[in-house]
Amino acid sequence: MKIGLIDVDGHRFPNLCLMKLSAYHKARGDTVEWYDDKKHYDLVYMSRVFTDTYSKDYAGSVKAYHVIKGGTGYGLDNKELCKNKFTLSSIDNYLLGLIT
């Protein structure tokens, strides 16, 4: 699969969520890169921590078969974003992340 990553907030430091997703997909043999609007992707992840008061949502069109938006910047009431989209373990309903 060809995976694109968009850090909507545009930080100058690595986005932990996107880096974990990148490591997961690279371990599966997928191609992972920062999103390039001149290319088409199988899956694009968009991560957003802050709301419109800090940074605006991505304004461009996303060229992908599937787009997954996640992070508190997209609202906490969107609970399906917290559910596991892939089978990563025997727990099928939740995706857990640990920071050490």
ChimeraX attribute file (.defattr): number of C-alpha atoms within 10 A of each C-alpha:
attribute: neighborCount
match mode: 1-to-1
recipient: residues
	/A:1	13
	/A:2	16
	/A:3	23
	/A:4	26
	/A:5	22
	/A:6	20
	/A:7	20
	/A:8	20
	/A:9	20
	/A:10	13
	/A:11	8
	/A:12	7
	/A:13	6
	/A:14	10
	/A:15	17
	/A:16	12
	/A:17	16
	/A:18	19
	/A:19	12
	/A:20	12
	/A:21	15
	/A:22	21
	/A:23	13
	/A:24	14
	/A:25	16
	/A:26	14
	/A:27	10
	/A:28	10
	/A:29	11
	/A:30	14
	/A:31	14
	/A:32	20
	/A:33	14
	/A:34	14
	/A:35	19
	/A:36	13
	/A:37	13
	/A:38	7
	/A:39	11
	/A:40	16
	/A:41	22
	/A:42	13
	/A:43	19
	/A:44	24
	/A:45	23
	/A:46	23
	/A:47	24
	/A:48	24
	/A:49	16
	/A:50	17
	/A:51	15
	/A:52	10
	/A:53	7
	/A:54	10
	/A:55	14
	/A:56	13
	/A:57	17
	/A:58	14
	/A:59	7
	/A:60	7
	/A:61	7
	/A:62	21
	/A:63	18
	/A:64	17
	/A:65	10
	/A:66	12
	/A:67	17
	/A:68	12
	/A:69	15
	/A:70	21
	/A:71	17
	/A:72	13
	/A:73	20
	/A:74	18
	/A:75	14
	/A:76	12
	/A:77	8
	/A:78	12
	/A:79	9
	/A:80	11
	/A:81	17
	/A:82	14
	/A:83	12
	/A:84	15
	/A:85	13
	/A:86	10
	/A:87	11
	/A:88	12
	/A:89	10
	/A:90	6
	/A:91	10
	/A:92	12
	/A:93	13
	/A:94	16
	/A:95	15
	/A:96	10
	/A:97	9
	/A:98	4
	/A:99	4
	/A:100	3
